[in-house]
C-alpha cells in the first residue's frame, strides 16, 4: 500500500534542499521515486491557503503524495532542527512526535570560516536536545547535519564538534561534509587531549577557553556562559544569566559525550562568569541539559526544568514568515529567481550576485550590515523578463508601520551592492503582510489575511 512522505520545516522551502532530502530518503529507504522535474505548489482553494505545499513532478510505486508543512518548536526558544521527514499514512501528529520519522535534519548555509561558532557550536545544542527525545522514546529517527553550501574546510574546533556528534547514542549522518574528518574518538582521554590542544590556541581576551580537566572521579569543563563581551562590552549588558548560545551547545555536547563514554563521576562547569542568584531563576535549555545529562554549574543551584511533552507544532498563523515563504514559492513558480532570503526566524542565505553570470557568486552579508541607515530585507527576488529586482519586508499586520519605515533604509543595498552586479535593473520596495483584514495600501504586494485568504497585486498577478 502506498504511503505519503511528509517534510516538516521551519525554514524556507527551496528546491535544492527538498530535492536532496527526497533523493536521500529514496536511496536509504529503498523507496521507488522517479523524479521528472519537481515543483513545489502551495495548496490554495478558492483563494484560501491551506497551510500546505505539495511536491509535483514525480512518479512512484511507493509514494502517493509528498507534502510540506511549516512547523515551529512546541516551546519557544527550544533548540530545534530544520527538517523532519516522515513516511506515514496521514499528516504527522505532534503528540506522537517521532513515530515514523525517518530523518531529523539540521541544515546550514554557514561556512565554518565565516562563522566558526554558529556553524557547529551553537547547532550542537539542537542535537543534544533531539537525542533526549530519541533516547526517551527509543525511536530510530536518524539525526542529520546537512551543509547545503560548498565549504572551505573546517576549523579544528568545528571538526571536534563534528566528531562528538558521532558519539551521540543515535548516530548522526553528515550530508555535504567530508565525514572522514568526523571519526569517533577511541577513548575519553583522547577526546580530552584533542580538546585541550585546541583550547591552548585560544588567545581571545574576552573569552574563556574550553578546557577539560579530569581529576580522579571528577571532570571539570571551563567555559564562559554569559554573553560574549557582556562583562565589558557596551553591546551586552552583564546580567550574570546563562546566555552565549554557542558555548551552551559546546559545553552540553562535551558533557553528553563524556557520559556516553561511560563516565559516572561528577561533571562540573567552571569559570562560567555567572551569578548564582541569576541562574537559580532560569529554566532554559542549558539547565534542562544539566538535569538530562547530569552535570552541575560551579557554585550555582539549577532549576529542575523539564522538557516539553511535544517536540513541534504546526505554524499556521501569527508569523510573518508564513506569508513571506508562501510569497516566495509563488514568485519562483512565476519564473523569478531568489537573490536573498531571511524569513523571520530562518537562517540568512547568501546574497546571490551571479544570476546574470555563468558561475554563481554567493556572498554573506557582513554581520555589521544592519546599522543606522541600512537594513536587510526579508526577501529579494529578481525578474529577468522585466529587469526588475523586488526587495520585500515581511511583517505581521500589527507591525505594518514598522515595515514602512524599514524599507526606507534599502538605498545602500541597492546602490552600493546590487547595482554593481545588476546595473540594468530597476528596484521596487514592497511589503508582505501576514494577518489582519484586506489592506489596499499600494506598498503591499502580497497579503495572507487572518482567515488565510491570499491577496496579490502587481508582480504576483
TIBALO-631238 format. One record per residue (C-alpha): x, y, z. Coordinates in Angstrom, 2 decimals, padded with zeros to 5 digits. Layout:
BEGIN
- X_Y_Z
- X_Y_Z
...
//
This chain:
BEGIN
- X_Y_Z
- 000.00_000.00_000.00
- 001.29_003.45_-000.93
- 002.15_005.94_001.80
- 002.86_009.67_001.86
- 006.10_011.48_002.50
- 005.86_014.48_004.80
- 008.56_017.12_005.11
- 008.00_019.41_008.09
- 010.18_022.51_008.28
- 010.57_025.88_009.95
- 012.85_027.02_007.12
- 012.15_028.41_003.65
- 011.03_025.89_001.05
- 013.70_025.54_-001.62
- 014.00_023.04_-004.46
- 017.68_022.29_-003.75
- 017.10_021.29_-000.12
- 013.85_019.42_-000.82
- 015.46_017.53_-003.73
- 018.38_016.45_-001.55
- 016.03_015.23_001.17
- 013.92_013.28_-001.32
- 016.95_011.71_-003.01
- 018.48_010.59_000.30
- 015.13_009.26_001.52
- 014.62_007.31_-001.69
- 018.15_005.90_-001.65
- 018.45_005.00_002.03
- 014.97_003.55_002.48
- 014.72_001.87_-000.94
- 011.67_003.90_-001.91
- 010.82_003.98_-005.60
- 010.65_007.62_-006.71
- 011.32_008.74_-010.27
- 011.93_012.48_-010.31
- 010.88_014.17_-013.55
- 011.00_017.91_-012.96
- 009.80_018.56_-009.47
- 007.96_021.68_-008.48
- 006.59_022.89_-005.14
- 002.98_024.06_-005.31
- 001.04_025.71_-002.45
- -002.42_024.31_-001.75
- -004.83_027.22_-002.33
- -008.54_026.57_-002.69
- -011.00_029.34_-003.57
- -008.39_031.90_-002.59
- -007.64_030.35_000.81
- -004.21_028.97_001.69
- -004.46_025.56_003.39
- -001.04_025.84_005.08
- 000.20_023.02_002.89
- 002.53_022.57_-000.07
- 002.67_019.65_-002.48
- 005.66_018.37_-004.43
- 004.63_017.55_-008.00
- 006.63_016.18_-010.94
- 007.49_012.69_-009.72
- 006.34_009.11_-010.28
- 006.40_006.41_-007.62
- 005.02_002.94_-006.96
- 005.57_003.51_-003.21
- 004.54_007.12_-002.58
- 001.14_008.70_-003.23
- 001.90_012.29_-002.24
- 004.72_014.42_-000.93
- 003.53_017.17_001.42
- 005.41_020.05_003.06
- 004.21_021.85_006.19
- 005.61_024.75_008.21
- 006.29_023.96_011.85
- 007.82_025.58_014.94
- 009.22_024.30_018.24
- 006.44_023.42_020.67
- 008.19_025.51_023.31
- 009.51_028.98_022.49
- 013.30_029.20_022.06
- 013.83_025.44_022.26
- 016.73_024.19_020.12
- 015.05_022.77_017.05
- 016.22_021.10_013.85
- 015.26_022.46_010.42
- 013.50_019.46_008.84
- 011.60_016.38_009.99
- 010.89_013.72_007.35
- 008.07_011.22_007.87
- 006.85_008.18_005.92
- 003.26_007.95_007.09
- -000.34_007.30_006.13
- -001.50_010.73_007.27
- -000.24_014.09_008.48
- 002.11_013.52_011.46
- 000.60_014.09_014.88
- 002.77_016.26_017.21
- 001.64_014.13_020.16
- 003.31_011.10_018.54
- 006.49_013.11_017.94
- 009.00_010.91_016.09
- 006.81_007.92_015.24
- 007.58_007.02_011.59
- 010.07_009.91_011.38
- 012.98_008.90_009.15
- 015.28_011.92_009.46
- 015.70_014.95_011.72
- 017.84_017.33_009.68
- 019.77_020.43_010.67
- 020.76_022.34_007.53
- 023.31_025.12_007.43
- 024.45_027.50_004.73
- 027.10_028.92_007.05
- 030.74_028.45_006.11
- 032.80_027.42_009.14
- 035.39_030.13_008.45
- 032.72_032.82_008.16
- 031.13_031.84_011.47
- 033.13_029.33_013.49
- 030.76_029.20_016.47
- 027.45_029.35_014.66
- 028.46_026.71_012.10
- 028.61_023.88_014.64
- 028.92_025.09_018.24
- 025.52_026.67_018.54
- 023.89_023.94_016.47
- 025.19_021.13_018.65
- 022.60_022.00_021.31
- 019.93_021.03_018.75
- 021.36_017.52_018.54
- 021.63_017.13_022.32
- 018.01_018.26_022.63
- 016.91_015.91_019.84
- 018.72_012.95_021.42
- 016.86_013.48_024.68
- 013.61_012.63_022.87
- 015.05_009.85_020.72
- 016.60_008.11_023.73
- 013.49_008.51_025.86
- 011.14_007.26_023.15
- 013.56_004.67_021.75
- 012.92_005.97_018.23
- 015.14_005.18_015.24
- 014.99_008.63_013.64
- 018.39_009.49_012.13
- 019.87_012.89_013.03
- 021.49_014.63_010.05
- 023.92_017.54_009.80
- 023.46_018.87_006.25
- 025.81_021.51_004.83
- 023.89_022.93_001.89
- 026.74_025.05_000.51
- 030.29_024.15_-000.50
- 032.61_024.55_002.47
- 036.22_025.68_002.54
- 037.08_023.15_005.24
- 036.67_023.01_009.00
- 038.49_024.74_011.81
- 039.83_022.39_014.48
- 037.02_023.35_016.87
- 034.32_022.67_014.26
- 035.88_019.31_013.39
- 035.97_018.46_017.10
- 032.22_019.07_017.46
- 031.57_017.05_014.31
- 033.37_014.13_015.90
- 031.30_014.49_019.07
- 028.10_014.29_017.02
- 029.23_010.77_016.13
- 029.29_009.88_019.83
- 025.62_010.60_020.44
- 023.57_007.44_021.10
- 021.70_007.88_017.82
- 024.49_008.15_015.25
- 024.50_011.34_013.17
- 024.69_011.35_009.38
- 026.59_014.11_007.57
- 025.40_015.37_004.20
- 027.69_017.67_002.22
- 030.63_017.05_004.58
- 033.89_015.15_004.48
- 032.93_012.51_007.02
- 036.50_011.16_007.21
- 037.35_014.11_009.48
- 034.49_013.25_011.86
- 035.78_009.91_013.09
- 034.85_008.85_016.60
- 037.42_009.22_019.37
- 038.99_005.98_020.57
- 038.78_006.93_024.24
- 037.69_009.63_026.67
- 041.33_010.51_027.27
- 041.88_011.08_023.54
- 038.83_013.33_023.37
- 040.06_015.38_026.34
- 043.56_015.66_024.89
- 042.31_016.90_021.49
- 040.01_019.49_023.07
- 042.70_020.84_025.38
- 045.15_021.27_022.50
- 042.51_023.33_020.67
- 041.84_025.39_023.81
- 045.54_026.23_024.13
- 045.34_028.14_020.84
- 042.53_030.41_022.11
- 044.08_033.79_022.87
- 040.94_035.98_022.72
- 040.83_038.40_025.65
- 037.03_038.32_026.04
- 036.74_034.54_026.06
- 037.36_031.61_028.38
- 038.98_028.66_026.58
- 037.09_025.39_026.96
- 039.46_023.09_028.83
- 038.52_019.64_030.16
- 040.30_018.57_033.35
- 039.89_015.07_034.77
- 040.68_014.74_038.47
- 040.08_011.15_039.63
- 036.28_010.69_039.62
- 035.53_014.31_038.73
- 035.69_016.20_035.46
- 035.67_019.98_035.21
- 034.90_021.83_031.98
- 035.72_025.52_031.75
- 033.62_027.77_029.56
- 032.04_031.20_029.67
- 028.24_031.15_029.73
- 027.40_034.85_029.88
- 027.02_036.58_026.52
- 030.30_037.29_024.66
- 031.70_040.60_025.79
- 029.00_041.04_028.44
- 031.49_041.74_031.19
- 032.96_044.69_029.37
- 031.30_045.35_026.02
- 028.70_048.11_025.80
- 026.72_045.98_023.34
- 025.87_043.38_026.01
- 024.67_044.32_029.46
- 026.07_041.91_032.04
- 023.26_040.19_033.91
- 025.01_037.08_035.20
- 022.40_034.96_033.42
- 023.09_031.99_031.16
- 023.47_033.23_027.59
- 026.20_032.56_024.99
- 024.35_030.09_022.72
- 027.49_028.63_021.06
- 029.02_027.70_024.41
- 025.74_026.31_025.71
- 025.88_023.95_022.74
- 029.56_023.07_023.04
- 029.58_022.50_026.80
- 026.42_020.38_026.59
- 027.64_018.08_023.84
- 031.03_017.68_025.56
- 029.28_016.69_028.80
- 026.94_014.34_026.90
- 029.91_012.67_025.17
- 031.69_012.22_028.49
- 028.62_010.40_029.82
- 028.34_008.31_026.65
- 031.94_007.18_027.19
- 030.64_005.63_030.42
- 031.97_008.18_032.89
- 029.78_008.10_036.03
- 031.58_010.62_038.22
- 030.65_014.28_038.68
- 030.88_016.76_035.79
- 031.14_020.44_036.72
- 031.13_023.57_034.55
- 033.64_026.10_035.93
- 034.92_029.59_035.02
- 031.42_030.34_033.69
- 031.09_034.02_034.68
- 027.55_033.58_036.04
- 025.76_034.91_039.13
- 024.23_032.17_041.32
- 021.22_034.35_042.13
- 020.54_034.79_038.41
- 021.00_031.12_037.46
- 018.57_029.80_040.10
- 015.76_031.78_038.43
- 016.43_030.37_034.96
- 014.70_027.46_033.28
- 016.26_027.27_029.84
- 017.78_024.66_027.55
- 021.10_024.59_029.42
- 019.54_023.92_032.82
- 017.41_021.20_031.23
- 020.53_019.68_029.67
- 022.20_019.75_033.09
- 019.40_017.63_034.52
- 019.24_015.31_031.49
- 022.99_014.71_031.23
- 023.87_015.08_034.90
- 026.28_017.99_035.27
- 026.50_020.93_037.65
- 027.47_024.59_037.40
- 030.08_025.60_039.97
- 028.58_027.46_042.95
- 025.14_027.57_041.31
- 021.88_025.78_042.01
- 019.90_024.68_038.96
- 016.15_024.51_038.49
- 014.69_021.05_037.90
- 013.36_022.05_034.48
- 011.60_019.52_032.30
- 011.41_019.12_028.53
- 008.17_019.85_026.72
- 005.91_016.84_026.12
- 005.87_017.62_022.37
- 008.77_018.49_020.06
- 006.98_020.51_017.36
- 003.73_022.25_016.50
- 002.24_023.32_013.17
- 002.65_027.03_012.40
- -000.46_028.34_010.70
- -000.85_031.98_011.71
- 000.71_034.83_013.66
- 004.14_034.78_011.99
- 005.36_036.97_009.12
- 007.33_034.10_007.59
- 004.17_032.11_006.82
- 003.27_034.82_004.29
- 006.79_035.60_003.05
- 007.64_031.93_002.37
- 004.34_031.47_000.53
- 005.01_034.62_-001.50
- 008.49_033.37_-002.44
- 007.17_029.99_-003.64
- 004.54_031.73_-005.79
- 007.12_034.09_-007.34
- 009.53_031.21_-008.07
- 006.71_029.38_-009.86
- 006.17_032.54_-011.94
- 009.81_032.35_-013.08
- 011.52_034.75_-010.68
- 014.85_033.95_-009.04
- 015.78_034.35_-005.39
- 018.69_036.68_-004.72
- 018.39_036.57_-000.93
- 016.11_035.24_001.81
- 015.98_035.89_005.52
- 012.43_034.97_006.54
- 011.68_035.74_010.19
- 013.39_033.14_012.37
- 015.01_031.35_009.41
- 018.69_031.19_008.55
- 020.01_034.06_006.48
- 021.02_032.96_002.98
- 023.96_034.13_000.94
- 023.46_037.09_-001.39
- 023.41_035.80_-004.97
- 025.19_038.33_-007.19
- 025.82_035.93_-010.06
- 022.41_035.30_-011.63
- 023.45_037.10_-014.83
- 026.78_035.23_-014.91
- 027.69_031.66_-015.81
- 029.21_030.99_-012.39
- 027.28_031.56_-009.13
- 028.61_034.39_-006.98
- 027.43_033.94_-003.40
- 028.41_036.37_-000.67
- 027.46_036.53_003.02
- 026.06_039.76_004.37
- 028.57_041.34_006.77
- 027.46_040.80_010.38
- 027.55_044.55_010.97
- 025.47_045.46_007.90
- 022.26_046.33_009.76
- 023.48_049.54_011.35
- 021.97_053.00_011.34
- 020.87_053.92_007.83
- 020.94_050.33_006.47
- 018.52_047.42_006.64
- 018.41_043.90_005.22
- 015.15_042.81_003.52
- 013.44_039.53_004.29
- 013.33_038.56_000.62
- 014.92_039.78_-002.62
- 013.57_038.43_-005.93
- 014.78_039.05_-009.50
- 012.54_039.20_-012.58
- 014.72_038.66_-015.67
- 011.89_039.47_-018.09
- 011.00_042.86_-016.62
- 014.58_043.60_-015.49
- 013.34_044.35_-012.00
- 014.54_043.47_-008.53
- 011.96_043.41_-005.75
- 013.01_043.97_-002.15
- 010.41_042.74_000.35
- 009.93_043.37_004.05
- 007.70_040.81_005.72
- 005.60_041.92_008.67
- 002.53_040.91_010.63
- -000.40_043.30_010.12
- 000.11_044.95_013.51
- 003.72_045.76_012.58
- 002.94_047.20_009.14
- 004.09_050.71_010.06
- 007.44_049.36_011.22
- 007.83_047.72_007.81
- 007.04_051.01_006.05
- 009.86_052.65_008.00
- 012.35_049.84_007.39
- 012.06_049.77_003.60
- 013.33_053.35_003.57
- 016.75_052.01_004.52
- 017.40_049.82_001.48
- 019.22_052.54_-000.51
- 022.75_051.44_000.35
- 021.96_047.85_-000.60
- 020.52_048.94_-003.95
- 023.20_051.49_-004.88
- 026.37_050.00_-003.45
- 025.83_046.25_-003.72
- 023.05_045.13_-006.06
- 023.59_047.76_-008.75
- 027.18_046.65_-009.26
- 026.03_043.20_-010.41
- 022.65_044.19_-011.87
- 023.34_047.59_-013.41
- 020.48_047.43_-015.94
- 017.83_046.53_-013.35
- 015.40_048.81_-011.55
- 014.31_048.33_-007.95
- 010.99_048.20_-006.17
- 010.43_048.03_-002.42
- 007.31_046.23_-001.23
- 005.65_044.79_001.88
- 004.43_041.25_002.50
- 001.81_041.17_005.25
- 000.57_038.28_007.38
- -002.74_038.62_009.23
- -005.25_041.43_009.55
- -008.03_042.35_007.14
- -007.55_043.09_003.46
- -005.30_046.13_003.06
- -005.25_048.02_-000.26
- -002.12_050.04_000.53
- -000.10_050.14_-002.76
- 003.08_049.28_-000.81
- 001.59_045.85_-000.04
- 002.06_043.42_-002.92
- 001.08_040.30_-001.02
- -001.12_039.63_002.00
- -002.24_036.47_003.78
- -005.10_037.70_005.96
- -006.12_036.42_009.40
- -008.57_033.95_007.81
- -005.98_032.52_005.44
- -007.14_034.28_002.26
- -004.47_035.34_-000.20
- -004.48_038.82_-001.78
- -001.96_039.53_-004.55
- -001.16_042.57_-006.67
- 001.23_043.76_-009.34
- 004.17_041.37_-009.85
- 002.22_038.45_-008.31
- -000.51_038.55_-010.98
//
